[in-house]
Amino acid sequence: MRCLIFVEHSDGTVSESALELGAMAKSIGAEAVGLICAADPGAVNALAGQLGSFDAVIGVADDSLATYNPDAAARALTAATEAHKPDLVMTSYSAAGVDLAPNVAIRTGRQMVGYVSGLELDGDTLNAMSTVYSGKLVARTGMDLPGIVAVMPGAVKADGLSGGAPAVEMMDVDLSGLRMRVTETLVPENTGVNLADAEKIFCVGRALGGTEKIELAENVAAALGAELAGSRPVIDAGWMPKVRQVGKSGTKVKPRLYLMAGVSGAPEHLEGMANSELIIAINSDEQAPIFGTAHYGAVCDMFELMPALTERLTAGK
Ligand SMILES: Cc1cc2nc3c(=O)[nH]c(=O)nc-3n(C[C@H](O)[C@H](O)[C@H](O)COP(=O)(O)OP(=O)(O)OC[C@H]3O[C@@H](n4cnc5c(N)ncnc54)[C@H](O)[C@@H]3O)c2cc1C
């Protein structure tokens, strides 16, 4: 079985999710072949050098691929799929992959499953597991191969897979007449809040209920020496600024400690924090999906726990 993996990268570094896709391919005993699209062969080779766990790399080089271009990426992945006929094409279910995977599925006539959190081989059938309804259900889809899956970032660990750089084979793809071009890259302004590099984060969810009780959360964060963060409903409601949002459409974080209160653990939230070193969840519902991910949990009312926690942490100092 052979998997063709679309390798996302930025600023000369392959994404963690590409390494995770490699690990997932290996978990079903498949060969992992990466597709790297970059400006020139030198950039392709430098990126391939970071894919020690992959068996081979196909490179496509063109000026239009210097930064991610959805049209060029779809054409390159379609061409590589048609030329190499992999059993499975894998993309990340990222902002890019959520558009790329169905695009290539239509172009190649392949069946596609999104939101995938795990793969299982059952004889000749490939089962793709997708978490749906905010993590409350897992849907198992038996796929007829060849197919395409778009996999949730953080679904598996990429750790422990390293080796020599895989052999690179360059491929020519006609990228003339693209209907999209990248004109500008906008870097978010520096607000002084840097969740991505924070060592400790205290994240509160919708259960906070409003800004009236935010001081309780700020006190816990201050006593802990942690950055305060929020799930998406907290940001959407305007209780905290967008720079403090963790998750799929917020910041991806990897602190040593991720303490969270009143957050259910929806896949879009997990996508931003599941790789934290130590996750401790506080939730009043013992059935909350977050307890499937957290290393430690407390089933209790966050409004009772927050002041008590602040007191203990402050007394400890
Ligand atoms: C395309 C897309 C992108 C998204 N991006 C993001 C993202 O970046 N980040 C993100 O977070 N979400 C994101 N979401 C939303 C996501 O699907 C969830 O809706 C969201 O994460 C839920 O937030 P929550 O856990 O705070 O709220 P809820 O799911 O409402 O959970 C609240 C939790 O609080 C608990 N609770 C209630 N009262 C108490 C109490 N007194 N004490 C303790 N616990 C209590 C409840 O049991 C519940 O588990 C995205 C969704 C989509 C479709």
The ligand as a Gaussian input file, in Angstrom:
#p B3LYP/6-31G(d) Opt

LIG

0 1
 C      -14.186000      25.845000      10.997000
 C      -14.248000      25.903000      12.505000
 C      -13.165000      26.411000      13.193000
 C      -13.183000      26.454000      14.594000
 N      -12.100000      26.943000      15.249000
 C      -12.073000      26.876000      16.605000
 C      -10.912000      27.309000      17.325000
 O       -9.924000      27.792000      16.759000
 N      -10.942000      27.202000      18.675000
 C      -12.004000      26.692000      19.375000
 O      -11.946000      26.627000      20.620000
 N      -13.123000      26.304000      18.707000
 C      -13.179000      26.403000      17.356000
 N      -14.318000      26.038000      16.703000
 C      -15.548000      25.787000      17.502000
 C      -15.623000      24.393000      18.094000
 O      -16.272000      23.514000      17.198000
 C      -16.435000      24.404000      19.419000
 O      -17.708000      24.941000      19.147000
 C      -15.778000      25.213000      20.519000
 O      -14.428000      24.801000      20.699000
 C      -16.547000      25.008000      21.809000
 O      -16.025000      25.869000      22.772000
 P      -16.172000      25.543000      24.307000
 O      -15.579000      24.218000      24.600000
 O      -15.656000      26.722000      25.047000
 O      -17.770000      25.533000      24.507000
 P      -18.775000      24.326000      24.715000
 O      -18.575000      23.257000      23.702000
 O      -20.105000      24.933000      24.851000
 O      -18.313000      23.683000      26.118000
 C      -18.488000      24.301000      27.349000
 C      -18.054000      23.288000      28.387000
 O      -18.100000      23.887000      29.676000
 C      -18.563000      22.931000      30.599000
 N      -19.118000      23.663000      31.743000
 C      -20.310000      24.328000      31.816000
 N      -20.428000      24.937000      33.011000
 C      -19.292000      24.642000      33.715000
 C      -18.815000      24.983000      34.996000
 N      -19.525000      25.777000      35.809000
 N      -17.620000      24.513000      35.393000
 C      -16.876000      23.706000      34.588000
 N      -17.275000      23.359000      33.337000
 C      -18.467000      23.827000      32.903000
 C      -19.589000      22.117000      29.826000
 O      -19.753000      20.839000      30.421000
 C      -18.959000      22.048000      28.452000
 O      -18.165000      20.881000      28.299000
 C      -14.326000      25.992000      15.307000
 C      -15.400000      25.475000      14.603000
 C      -15.369000      25.420000      13.228000
 C      -16.546000      24.838000      12.492000

